[in-house]
């Protein structure tokens, strides 16, 4: 492909000087290969324009920028470089979303469980389905699962990787791609120019305000998936104020409303909920299903219902859907249960927002015979407003709390912990800053009938401290402490 072909018809093009053969696209000067076009993006830490000379020496074919630059290479000046990157990536990989059904899942909580379950339902029905999400990028079909990338850096990758994954899904015969779509990805236009067939809005609560600035901006980022990118149907949560608002504001989109309220098109009623799972009835247009899921808690029922409704929209047989739901256990790091030989249970969960922590603790309280012991921390360089709120939720809903370090990044762990402590409401906590020792302490307190929640990091296999990701897995540490094998 030539440079002029790559940007032919692009509405945001201001000027294109020169031409060249394009062998690929790059946003990282360190990894750029000869013949690739370099997009000089101004990031939070580095400005791509600083590396123009470097990419010239490496044999870049051209430079794309939203500012005037001095370069010996063919240069493309654009109005919005993130939009230009998304356009070019879609063009370079020949618009793969036209050849595969793409289903998006967005929201603060529940994206990973909902998308993973949707992939499982589809593959159980014999539909080869790719998954792009927080825990892994993979493709699953009747022959099993092939993992492309485990523990990816981003929930939704950059535009180049995104379109490359869609093209790979097509080339490997996938009929559907299920993807978690983050608010960052929507704000930075990583998934623009993609045709979404069905999209799901799980919920919205306080998170990422360090990036978005306000809940309204956070909501508007999520809304883009439905207003601008989804052409088929939107599945919304009738019992979440923001998801319900999106349903009402997306009048041009077929809206499917799920929940317990009378307004819901697909309404569910819980019949039984215990430590083994939840049995419920789902009623909707031409649908009455009695379902059972081994996932614990009301919040997981919402995830199951929304995945079920999306699957039914694909025309899958109802009996296949109920079978897949009944056989789907927790995703790694999402209320992942590890039983102790001493009669208590440890749960690992990714809950890192006040709302998610409250949902998980409420669910665990229902199945806890003894004490509910919670361990958590908060990430550094992220929304600081969450910290006291999580301190309040944890001490209010737990019998005892161990406050520790999460991914402190560039912040002192002690300062993060101080901000958590400003929100505690009861004197039922202790501070153990080292996370490994904190896990030992929390589990060491537990006796028969107790439940221990290790929250915040879930599936992650690292702890990020001052720019370095050190190997660390909550489940592995729990296994060491319990002296039993854990399977991740």
N, C-alpha and C positions, 0 to 999 in steps of 0.2 A: 504494500500500500504506500502511496506517496503522501506527502504532507498536505498538498492541496486537496487530495481526495479525502483525507482524514477530517478536514474542516469544511469541506464543501457543504454549503447550505446552513452553516452554523449561525444562528441569529446574534450571538454575542461576540462575533468576530469584529474587531476594530481595524486590524491591519495584518497582512501576511506578506512577509518579505522573503523571497527565495523559495526553493523547493528542495526536497530530498526524499530518498527512499526511507521508509519507517519500518524498522524491524521489531519495535516494541515501545512501551511507554514506561516512564519511571518518575517517581517522586522522591527517590532517595539517591543522592549523588554517590553514596558509598557503594551501592549495589548496581549502579548504572552499567549497562553493557553497550558495546559499540553498536551504533545504528539506532539506539533508542531516543525517543523524544523526552526531554527533561521538562517537567512542570515545576517552575520556580515558585513554590508556595511559601507564604509567610506563616510559619507555625507559631506555637506558643513559646518554643525555645529557640528555634533557628529560622532564619529567613533564607529560602532557596536561592535568592539572588546572590548571596555570599559565595555560592559554589559554582557560579557560571564558569569561571576559569578552569575549575576542576573537571567539570563535565566536558568542556571543550577538549581538554587533554585526553580524556577517556574515549573520545570518538562519538559523542552524542550527535545525532543527526539534526536536531533543532532544539530551540528553547521556546517554551510557552510562558508568558508572563502577563500580569495585569498592570505592570508599570514599565516605563521606558528603561531599557537596558542597553549596554554597550557590549555586543557580542559579534564574533566573526561567523557565527552559525546562522542559518535561516531562523527568523524570529517571528513568532505569532503573538500579537498583542490582543488581549481579550478583555471584555468588560468584567467578568466574574470568573476567576481561575478555577474555583471548585466546580462551577457549572460546566466550564470548558473541559475539565478533566473527566467529568461524568459523561459528557457528550462523546469525547474522543474514545473513552474506554468502551462505551456501547458500540460505537462505529467500528473500532478496531477489531472487536470480537464478533462483529456481524450480528448485532442485536439478538442475542441468544434467547431473551425472554419471549420472543415471538415463536420459539420452537419448543417451549416447555412451559407448563403452568407453574407460576410462581405464587406461593401463598405466604403472606407476611404476618408476623405476630409481633405486636408492640404493646407497651405498657410498662409500668414501673416494676411490677412483680408478676411472676407466673409465666414469663416468656419461655423459659427453658423447658419447664414441665409441659406446657401446652404444645410447643412445637415438637418436642420429642415424642409425645403421645400421638400427635397428628401423623408424624412420620411412621410410627409403629402401626397405626390403624390402616394407613394407606398400603404399607408393605404387606400387612396381613391379608389385605384384599388382593394381593398380587400386583400392586402398582409399585414399580421401581421408583424410589423417592430419595432425593438428596436432602441433606440437612445442613444448614449454615447457622451456627449458633455459638453460644458461650462456651459450652463444654467441648464441642468438636465440630469439624466439617466432615461429612461422611455421606455415603450412599448406601441405602438398604433396600433389599429386594428379597424375593423368595429364596435366593441362594445364600442369604446372610448379609452381614454388614461389612463394608470396607471403609476404614477410617482414613480420610485424606490428611487431616491435621487434628491432633489432640491438643487440648488446652490452648486454643488460639489466643493471640494478643488482644484482639478486639471481638466483641459480640458480633458486630457487623463490620467486615473489613473495608479497606479503602476501595475506591471505585474501580481501580485496575484489577485488584484481586477479586472483587465482587463479580465483575463481568467475566473474568477468567474462570471462576468457579461455576458460573452459570453455563459457560461454554463447555467446561469439562463434564458437567452433569448431562448436557445434551449428547456429547460424544460418547458417554458411557451408557446411554440408553435410558436415562431417567425420564419419566413422564411428568413428574412433579418435583419442584424444589420448595421445601418449607424453610423459611428463614426468620430468625429473630431480627427485628429491625429496631435499632436503638435510636433514641432521640438525637444523639450526636451524629449518627449517620444521616438522619433526615435533615438536620441543620446544616451539615457540611455537604449535602447533596451526593453522598456516596452511592445511593441507589436510584438517583434520578435517571430518567430515560428507560426505566424498567417497567414492563407491563405486569402489574400484580393482578392475579385472577380473583383471589379472595384474601381479605386481610382481617385480622382479629385485634381488637383493642381490649386488653384484659382489665386494666385499671390505671389510675394515676394517683400517686401520692408523693410526698416531699422527697426529692432526690435530685442530684445534679444541678442544684441551684448555683453552685460555683461557676458552672458553664452557661446556664440559661438566664440566670439573673432573677427570674420570677416564675411562679407557677403558671402564669398566663403564657409566658414565652415557652415554657416547657410544654404546655398543652398545645400551643400552636405548632410546635415542631412535630408532635405526634400526629396532629390533624392533617399534615401534609400527605401522609401515607394514604389517607382516605379521600381527601379532596382532589389531589393532583395525580396520584399514581395508581389507584385501584379502580378498575373498570368493571369488575364482576359484582361482588357482594362484600359487605362489611358485617362482621359479627361483633356485637357490642354487649357490654355488661350493663344490664338494666339497673343494677344496684350500686353502681359506682357513678358518682356525680359527673365526673369528667367524661367517662365513656358514654353515658347517657346523653350528655350535651353534644358529643360528637355525632351520635346517632341522629339527633334532632337537627344538627347543622349541615349534615351531608344529605340533603334532600334529593340530589341527583343520583345517589347510590342506593342500590337495593340493600336495605338495612335489616339485619336479623338480630333481634333483641333477646338476650338470655338472662335468666335470673330467677329470683323468688317473688318478685313484686308482680302485682296484677297486670302491669303494663307489658311484661315480658311476652314475646311471641312464643318463645320456648321456655316453659316454666318447670322448675324442678322442686320436688319436695323430698326432704330427707326422711327415710324410714328408720334407719338405725345407723349409729356412728359409734365406733369403739376402736380399740388398739389394732384390730385386724383390718379396718377399713371402713368404708361408708356404703350403705345400700340406699338407693334413691330412685325416684320415678321421674322421668322426663316426659313432659307432654308438649306437643306442638302441632302444627299443621300436618295431618296425616301421620303423626308420630306419637306412640305411647310406648316407652321403653322402661322396663324395670332393670336397673343397672347396679352393678357392684364394682367398686374400685378398691384395691388394696392401699391406695394413697390415703393418708390420714388427714382429717381436718376439713372444715367447711370451705376454706379458701381453695383447697385442691379440687373440691367438687365443681367450683366455678371453672377451673382449668379444664377439667374433664368435659364439662358440658359444652364449653366453647369449642374445644377440639372436636367433639362429637357432632355439633351442628355444622361446623365447617366440612367435616367428612361426609355428612349426609348431603350437603350441597353438591358434592362431587358424584352423587348417585350411588354411593356404596351401600350394599345390603345392610339392613339394620342388625342382623344377627352377627355379621362380621365385625361391626363396630363394637357391639357389647362384648364379644369374645376378646377382641384386642384390648379393650379397656380393662377387663377382668384379669388379663395376663400381664399388665404393665405395672412394674414396680417402680419405686422411686428412682429418679435420675441421680447420678453421682452428686453428692453434696446438697441434695434437696430432701430434707427430712430422711436422710439415709440412716438406717437403724443398725446399731451394733450392740448386741446383747452381751452382758457380762455373765460369766459363770456364777457370780455371786448374787444374781437375781435382780439386777437393775439394768436399765437400758441407757445407752448413749446415742443421741441423735446429732448428726452433723447437718447444718443448714447454712445456706448462703445469705440468709436474712441480714441485710446491711442498711435497712431503712427503718424508721420507727413503725411504719405500717406493717412491713413484712415481719418484724420482730413481734409485734402485737399479735398478728395472725398465727404465727407459729406457736407462741406461748399459750394462746387461747386453745389451740388444737391439742397441745401436749397436756394442758391442765385437765382436759376431759379424760385422758387415759392414764393419768398419774395417780397411783395409789398412795405413794409416800410424798416425798418432797420433790419440788421442781427446782433444779439447780441450773443456773444459766451462766455461761461464760461468753463474753463478747468484748469487742473493742471497736474502734472506728478508724477508717482510713485517713491518712494524711493527704494534704493538698486536695481535699475534696470539700463538699458542702459542710461547713462547720456548724450550721444551724441545726443539723440532725443530732449532734452529739448530746446536748442536754435532754433532748426529747427521748433519745434511746436510753439514757440513764433513768429517766422517769418510768418508761415502759417496763424496763427490765426489773427495777426494784419494786414496782407496783404489782407485777404479775408473777414474780418468782418468789420462792421461799428464801433462796439465797443466790447471790450474784457474785461472780468473780470477774472483775474488770481488768482487761489486759490490753496488749498491743495487737493491732491488726496488721495492715500494711502502712507503716508510718511515713513511708516515702521520705520527703525532705523535712518533715516536722519532727521535733523531739516528742517521743512517745509520752513523756510526762505531761507535756502541755495538752495533748489530745485527751489524756485521761482526766486532767483537771477540768476540762470543758464538759466531759461526760458527767463528772461528779457534781457539777453545778445544777444538774437536773434530778438527782436522786431524791426520792421522797420517803425512803425508809432506811434505817440503819441496819440493813441486812446484806451488806456487801463487804468485800475485801478487794484490795488491789494487788495483783501479782503481775508486774510489767512484762516479764519474759513469758512468751506465749506457751512454750513447751512446759515450763514449770507451772503455769496457770492451769493447763490441762491436767497435769498430774494432781494439782491441788483439788480441782473440781471433782475429778473422778475419785480421788482419795476420800472425799467427804461422803460419797454415795453408799447407801446400804440397800437391802432388799426392798423392792417396791418403788425406789426413787427413779427419777428420770433426769438425765443430765443433757442439756442442750449446749453444744459447741457451735456458736453462731458467727457468721460474718465472712468466712473465707470459703466455705463449701468445698467445691471441687478443686480449688486452686492448689497447685503444687509448689508454691513459692511464697516467700515473704519479702516484700520489696522495701529495702532500706537504703536511702540515699543513692538512688539510681541503680542499685544492684539487686537482682532477684536471687535470693538465696533459697536452695531447695528446702521446702517445708510443706508437709501435708498433714492436716488435722487428723485424717483417718489413720495415717501411718503412726502418728504419735499416740493416738488412742489405742491402737493395736499393741504398741510397745508397752503402754501402761497396763492394759488389761492382760497382756501376755497371751493374746489369742490372735489368730490370723484374720486379717480383714481383706476383703476382695473389693477392689475399686474398678 
